Amino acid sequence: MVHLRTDLTHEALCVVYGVGSSSIDRAINEIRPLLTARGSRRHPSGHPVQAEH
């Protein structure tokens, strides 16, 4: 979630959380489908956009 909200690089997140890049990649890949299932998506500008129901 931090990556999606702040656009911090994977490298910066590794430093912040003290983990390797594979952990960051795994977390991002796990959360994206959950957010999509809840109707969350990102506008190309990086701002969240509400899903149309």
LINQUILIN-V308034 format. One record per residue. N is the residue number from 1. SS is DSSP state (2 for helix, 1 for strand, 0 for the rest). D_FIRST is the distance of its C-alpha to the first C-alpha in Angstrom with 1 decimal. Layout:
n = (N,N)
ss = (SS,SS)
d_first = (D_FIRST,D_FIRST)
This chain:
n = (1,2,3,4,5,6,7,8,9,10,11,12,13,14,15,16,17,18,19,20,21,22,23,24,25,26,27,28,29,30,31,32,33,34,35,36,37,38,39,40,41,42,43,44,45,46,47,48,49,50,51,52,53)
ss = (0,2,2,2,2,2,0,0,0,2,2,2,2,2,2,2,2,0,0,0,2,2,2,2,2,2,2,2,2,2,2,2,2,2,2,2,2,0,0,1,1,1,0,0,0,0,0,1,1,1,0,0,0)
d_first = (0.0,3.8,5.4,5.2,6.1,8.4,9.6,10.4,12.4,12.1,15.2,13.9,11.0,13.9,15.9,13.6,12.9,16.3,15.6,16.8,15.3,15.9,13.6,10.7,11.9,12.3,8.9,7.6,10.8,10.6,7.5,8.8,12.1,11.1,9.5,12.6,14.8,13.8,14.8,11.7,12.4,12.2,15.4,16.8,16.7,12.9,13.2,11.8,15.0,16.1,17.5,21.3,23.0)
